[in-house]
Amino acid sequence: MSRKPCAPRSGTRRAKQDVKPTATVLRTLSAGEAFHFYRAIGQPLNTSAYSLADFTAKIASVEVQSLEFHFQRRDFENWIRNTIGDAELALAISNLNRELRGEALRNELNRIVKDRLAKLAAGATKQEIQR
């Protein structure tokens, strides 16, 4: 007799599984885990982000065509969720208006990631104080 997989009874169990320790989210990644920016398929910019802080710096400087390319493909949110391990930030990016383009897109991405970094840094400081 085969058994059907059971879904959690409430959303809280799943949400707790998606929460990664702050140190994990803020870590520096290897070259294989880094986010590699492209202008389009087959057109790498030879620019990579190795952490969320580095990602913020690259958002501010990479050409906007690359931001639009990755945003439309949902590359940013997938990398942040699956590699960085921050489901909350991935969701915030996912919820951005898909019609955003140009500097408006750059500004929104920059704002969201910087806000999240500040929140994570504040949480890390609280954890260090409580030890």
Phi, psi and omega per residue, in radians:
M1 nan 2.206 3.134
S2 -1.528 2.570 -3.140
R3 -1.832 2.450 3.089
K4 -1.461 2.473 3.087
P5 -1.137 2.495 3.140
C6 -1.694 2.417 3.054
A7 -1.567 2.595 3.070
P8 -1.010 2.581 -3.107
R9 -1.281 -0.454 3.110
S10 -2.395 2.845 3.142
G11 -1.249 -0.241 -3.066
T12 -1.192 -0.638 -3.128
R13 -1.098 -0.793 3.125
R14 -1.121 -0.738 -3.125
A15 -1.072 -0.699 -3.138
K16 -1.154 -0.596 3.113
Q17 -1.178 -0.506 -3.113
D18 -1.412 -0.199 -3.084
V19 -1.496 2.133 3.112
K20 -1.845 2.635 3.072
P21 -1.023 2.562 -3.103
T22 -0.954 -0.740 -3.127
A23 -1.051 -0.622 3.116
T24 -1.167 -0.769 -3.109
V25 -1.186 -0.597 -3.071
L26 -1.605 0.034 -3.056
R27 -1.161 2.843 3.013
T28 -1.583 2.341 -3.053
L29 -1.657 2.833 3.025
S30 -1.334 2.947 3.125
A31 -1.058 -0.597 3.138
G32 -1.236 -0.440 3.139
E33 -1.661 -0.257 -3.076
A34 -1.074 2.753 3.048
F35 -1.526 2.144 -3.116
H36 -1.829 2.097 -3.086
F37 -1.446 2.433 3.089
Y38 -2.236 2.649 3.011
R39 -1.396 -0.689 3.122
A40 -2.834 3.079 3.123
I41 -1.026 2.244 -3.139
G42 1.375 0.118 -3.129
Q43 -2.186 1.286 -3.135
P44 -1.193 2.616 3.092
L45 -1.669 -0.058 -3.064
N46 1.000 0.651 3.083
T47 -2.242 2.283 -3.112
S48 -2.352 2.673 3.071
A49 -1.981 2.248 -3.055
Y50 -1.850 0.024 3.108
S51 -2.873 2.998 3.080
L52 -1.119 -0.688 3.120
A53 -1.106 -0.751 3.100
D54 -1.143 -0.658 3.101
F55 -1.030 -0.745 3.115
T56 -1.066 -0.783 3.123
A57 -1.089 -0.697 -3.116
K58 -1.241 -0.633 3.075
I59 -1.002 -0.687 -3.099
A60 -1.245 -0.398 -3.022
S61 -2.019 -0.395 -3.083
V62 -1.236 2.688 -3.132
E63 -1.105 2.493 -3.033
V64 -1.108 -0.504 3.096
Q65 -1.019 -0.655 3.114
S66 -1.177 -0.740 3.104
L67 -1.048 -0.787 3.140
E68 -1.101 -0.759 3.141
F69 -1.009 -0.919 -3.095
H70 -1.224 -0.625 -3.135
F71 -1.121 -0.794 -3.132
Q72 -1.142 -0.531 3.124
R73 -1.502 -0.072 -3.095
R74 1.113 0.493 3.135
D75 -1.154 -0.698 -3.103
F76 -1.076 -0.913 -3.088
E77 -1.134 -0.639 3.115
N78 -1.144 -0.754 3.119
W79 -1.137 -0.769 -3.121
I80 -1.146 -0.723 3.132
R81 -1.231 -0.888 -2.957
N82 -1.518 -0.538 -3.107
T83 -1.787 -0.893 3.120
I84 -1.227 -0.724 3.127
G85 1.612 0.479 -3.122
D86 -2.017 1.584 -3.111
A87 -1.141 -0.567 -3.120
E88 -1.154 -0.790 3.107
L89 -1.180 -0.700 3.101
A90 -1.033 -0.731 3.122
L91 -1.138 -0.716 3.125
A92 -1.062 -0.729 3.104
I93 -1.206 -0.687 3.106
S94 -1.046 -0.575 -3.098
N95 -1.430 -0.075 3.089
L96 -1.141 2.619 3.089
N97 -1.081 2.128 -3.106
R98 -1.191 -0.142 3.115
E99 -1.540 -0.124 -3.138
L100 -1.052 2.408 3.127
R101 -2.482 2.904 2.989
G102 1.006 -2.502 -3.088
E103 -1.148 -0.471 3.080
A104 -1.098 -0.716 3.094
L105 -1.148 -0.832 3.128
R106 -0.979 -0.821 -3.100
N107 -1.107 -0.730 3.141
E108 -1.184 -0.771 3.093
L109 -1.053 -0.795 -3.133
N110 -1.067 -0.784 -3.126
R111 -1.089 -0.834 -3.091
I112 -1.099 -0.805 -3.098
V113 -1.206 -0.720 3.112
K114 -1.112 -0.729 3.098
D115 -1.059 -0.755 -3.134
R116 -1.162 -0.714 3.099
L117 -1.062 -0.723 3.122
A118 -1.116 -0.726 3.124
K119 -1.127 -0.755 3.120
L120 -1.137 -0.729 3.122
A121 -1.106 -0.699 3.109
A122 -1.134 -0.698 3.105
G123 -1.153 -0.680 3.116
A124 -1.126 -0.720 3.128
T125 -1.094 -0.752 3.114
K126 -1.081 -0.708 3.140
Q127 -1.153 -0.704 3.132
E128 -1.137 -0.690 3.140
I129 -1.159 -0.637 -3.089
Q130 -1.304 -0.271 -3.124
R131 -1.234 nan nan
